[in-house]
């Protein structure tokens, strides 16, 4: 039986790495399709190398289009591959256009749809990622959740006929644990304190006034505590002409980002992935989102969603707080084994 992993963006590569490795170790046949959604070499190629992911069997090279055009072209390419190479089941990850394209094509072709990171909700109907999450969860056959809250969200919704949901934890935690073993992290006492910042969502970068407010707040924070911001390709052109007083760097690979995070004091981000990684490495975080994605971390008190106008004040208050990083919210780093075990249990009923 042949499984097709459909990926296209940085967080998906990190989820793919431990699951693909575990599935291969259990003699499951797998192929990887890269839609090309993240096409910058520092956002794509370097992750495959660092995470020891095999070169994709297919690369559609589809990017730099509107959400609708991108998804449509991806669907055409995925359909052609499934028909030509006799794929038996499709695994999609997260909440991107690549996720939706892979799930819809497989569903229309009556092929099992397996969704990793199901049940995530933030209640923002204007957010493209929220639309993707809901669409894919509605048509998936097997839904793997990363937390109890995500699992409960699915229990309240209508699932596909006979679909089943499982809380198996977060594959990103598997990936982080595997990677941290390979990094040489110096003692924080010998590293100059700094705040790690990342900004990339269209909500923040496409609104000039909002982006200026974010940059201004980071400049203010930088006056007393160094701010380091790896540049996302989306943000690069948007900040031209703005005064930047903090440290900018080109996009970085996964290992370098985890090293930056491990040595940071705290995090300011609009990335749903980085805020979870911050939690695992016990770094308090501030998020800049219309509505936060990971309410689990806000309830725990280790993360806070803020508006750019209140970012500086929230940052100063958070430095005075004592954060309790309760473990286990997103599993314990054995998600790949749990997911693979469930897949093995379902193979017979999926065989053509």
Beta strands, then each sheet from edge to edge (+ up, - down):
strand 1: 2-7
strand 2: 29-34
strand 3: 58-59
strand 4: 89-93
strand 5: 112-118
strand 6: 142-145
strand 7: 164-167
strand 8: 194-198
strand 9: 226-230
strand 10: 247-249
strand 11: 266-269
strand 12: 285-287
strand 13: 303-305
sheet 1: 3+ 2+ 1+ 4+ 5+ 6+ 7+
sheet 2: 10+ 9+ 8+ 11+ 12+ 13+
end
